[in-house]
Amino acid sequence: MKQWKCTVCGYIHTGEEPPDKCPVCGADKSLFQLLSADDEARPQEKVPSAGGITQWRCTVCGYVHTGDAPPDKCPVCGADKSLFEPVQAAASSATLSDSPFTPSSAPDQRQAEDRSESPAVERVRRLFQVSPYADLLKQVTKFHGHPIAVHIPNGLLPVSVLFTVLAILFGSEGFATAARFNTYIVTLAMPIVLATGLIDWINRFNGRMTKVFKVKMICGSIVTLLSLLLSIWWIVTPDVYSNSIFSNLLFFLLNIANLGTAGLAGWYGGKLVFRD
């Protein structure tokens, strides 16, 4: 069976003919190229685009760089320059610049490539591939399970912290109740956020470990632990709001740290989507 590669985003299609439109970035079928058996083993060479300019695509996140050589680090995901590949001349500059964020390959069909990753990541990848739930995991990525899940703590955590501060400042039981239940929901949502994030990392970004993904994983783990700790604190001391902010300084600082950590994770996540 023939394989066709989208020269804009790297999506691989299997079939006798390329699709009319790329399902990932919407590129026309004319921007697909037929892959030969030795395409993957071919060394990377600079391929000039229209006007003699060379463009390079990050194989991790899809960022396109214009220049004679790839950047030392991808400004979007932090991938090393060795993970850039030249963009084929068939992809016009207009198409590239107008293209939204696109992964290096589709979640359900991915061109084999050289990987420099830990054995643990490779085991997780293989587990995804042979799991009886492999198709379901692909659907989680296809229908944006992680962005949907992460909006729950992103929306509730600032409200929880705000109500916590107001409850302590004014000794308000109403604000304390709202803050407590918002914290509970954030705690329950975080395992789903971490699980869908792992699925996206494997399916969309090939399990590549760059600075962006390291920071997001660390931040996600910290938010999960702090939210759990704060939930337990609320359960053990439901009237914590009745004391002054000085008496609850540690409780207050943990809430602020939790919000700041979630904000940092969101900022790095935004780097993968918004490139301005």
Secondary structure, 3 states (H helix, E strand, C coil): CCEEEECCCCCEEECCCCCCECCCCCCEHHHEEECCCCCCCCCCCCCECHHHCEEEEECCCCCEEECCCCCCECCCCCCEHHHEEECCCCCCHHHHHHCCCCCCCCCCCCCCCCCCCCHHHHHHHHHHHHCCCHHHHHHHHHCCHHHHHHHHHHHHHHHHHHHHHHHHHHCCHHHHHHHHHHHHHHHHHHHHHHHHHHHHHHHHHCCCCCHHHHHHHHHHHHHHHHHHHHHHHHHHCCCHHHCCCCCCHHHHHHHHHHHHHHHHHHHHHHHCCCCC
